[in-house]
Every structure is written in C-alpha cells, then in structure tokens.
Amino acid sequence: MSLLAPIKATFAGVVLAVNTLVGFSLMMPLALLKLVLPLRAVRSVADVLLNGIAENWISINNGWIELVGQRGWEIRGAEGFKRQGWYLVSSNHQSWVDILVLQKVFNRRIPLLKFFIKHELIFVPVIGLAWWALDFPFMRRKGGASARQDLEAARKACEKFRVVPTSVISFLEGTRFTPGKQAQQKSPYQHLLKPKTGGIAMALETLGDKLETLVDVTIVYPDGVPTFTDLLSGRVRNVIVTVRQVHIPENLHVAEDGTDPQYRQRLQSWINGLWDAKDAELSALRKGR
C-alpha cells in the first residue's frame, strides 16, 4: 500500500488539475458575460450553465475519489431533497477534505453548494477565479470595517442566489477545528468551536422567504482527521456523514432589518441548541466506532 499511495496521488492530482483547468476555461466566458451584461435574464442563463459546469467538475472529482480507494464511507439521511429548491446547509469543519466530502454527498441531490470562504482564497490560482465566477461570498473576517464589508459581500451574494435554486453553506465555526483553537476560545463544546451567526443571518435576511430547511450535516473521520494528500492517496477509507433536515423557525425567516433587537439573540439561541445536539452526536458516533 505504501508503494501504491504515490501512484494514486499522482493519478488523482493529474485528473484534478486537468479537470479544474477545463472547467475554468469553460467558466470564464460566462463569468465575463455576466460582468459585462449585468442583466437578470443574462444572469439566469449564465448561472445555470456555470452551475452545470461546476457539477460536472464535482462528478469527475467524485470519480477519482472512488477509484483511489473510497471504501467505508457511511452516509446517512441524504434522501428526500429537491433539485429545484433553496437550502441552508451547515456542517462541522475539520479539514479541507470536508468540502469534497460535502460535494460528494450532495452533488446533484440539491442545487450547487455555495460557500462563505476567506477573502484570501480568491488569490488561489485558477480555483479562486472559479469561485468568483460562481458568486461565492468572500469574507475578510477581521472585525471593524472589514466586518461591515463582509456583511455587504454576503448580502450581495445572497441576493444573486435568488435568481436560480441555490444551496448556501456556512461553516458556523468560521475555521477548521483544532484542540488549540478550542482551548484558545474556551469553547464549551467537546468537539466543536463556538458557532458564529453572521453568514447564516445574512442568508436568512436575503433568502428567508425561500429557505424552509436547514440541512444539518455532521462529519466524522474515525481514523483521524485527514489531509488533502490523504484523500489524493486513497487513505481516507472511513468517513461517517449524517444528514438531517431541520425546519427553520418562522421567527427566523423575518428579515433582519435592524428593527428587531432580539433577532440575533433568537438566532444564536437556536444555533446553540443545534450545536449542543451536534456535539453529543459527535461523541456518540466516535464511541460507536
């Protein structure tokens, strides 16, 4: 197996690189068309085509993940979704591998996942511009004036998501979980960092009339948190993913327009309850393996 790992990683890396370059080449003309002609009719057509290219990119990635060694992935509850709907998705966050796991679970089950991601990632070669073309919200997460810019970026992105069915995903912890970060922020949770509500609040503000369901996802790596190299090498053998649909309370569908000072408090309280349940679920899943 040790000799096969570099061969698998090389194969997967080449497929990923070619797949990304081809997808990027197909996306850029459509993205530039949206930029030059910012009309709703143009956006409606371009977004459908861009999302289709992205879904094909994910399908090919799913193919090499299976070929290099996906074996013991256990996915529970990923049924009963609509392709023509709007979903708010939340997950715990431990590794870059989480993103490919989520894409594998949900590709073509729900509309394309759109992530709130760090602003610095726009400078990642090729893929950063692809995220821009797909209208992913880029967040600075530095507080102060940057926080206001983040909220405005999230608002603009979510308004664009009204044009075609979209799944908005937010890693509520804001960053990947590590024991060091957990200790630094004195998290009350055993397996999670404290949840933040900024991105999810903005999604509810601009899409609240369309979002009825929160897709609550829990990811467990029984063999330890993997790296992206582990995934390329076929070493991510065991993954548990649980999915449940949670009704969003009616009092959280109301737009946060600044006139309801208790809105954020209600939202934080609801999220904290979900986080309590997720922390308990993570403990149970890890003990059961």
Secondary structure, DSSP 4 states (H G I P E B T S, - for coil): -TTHHHHHHHHHHHHHHHHHHHHHHHHHHHHHHHHH---HHHHHHHHHHHHHHHHHHHHHHHHHHHHHT--EEEEES--S--SSS-EEEEE----THHHHHHHHHHBTTBSPEEE-EEGGGGGSTTHHHHHHHTTPPEE---STHHHHHHHHHHHHHHHHTTSS--EEEE-TTSS---HHHHHHTT-S-SS-PPP--HHHHHHHHHHTTT--EEEEEEEE-TT-PPPHHHHHTT---EEEEEEEEEEPPGGGTS---SS-TTHHHHHHHHHHHHHHHHHHHHHHHHHT-
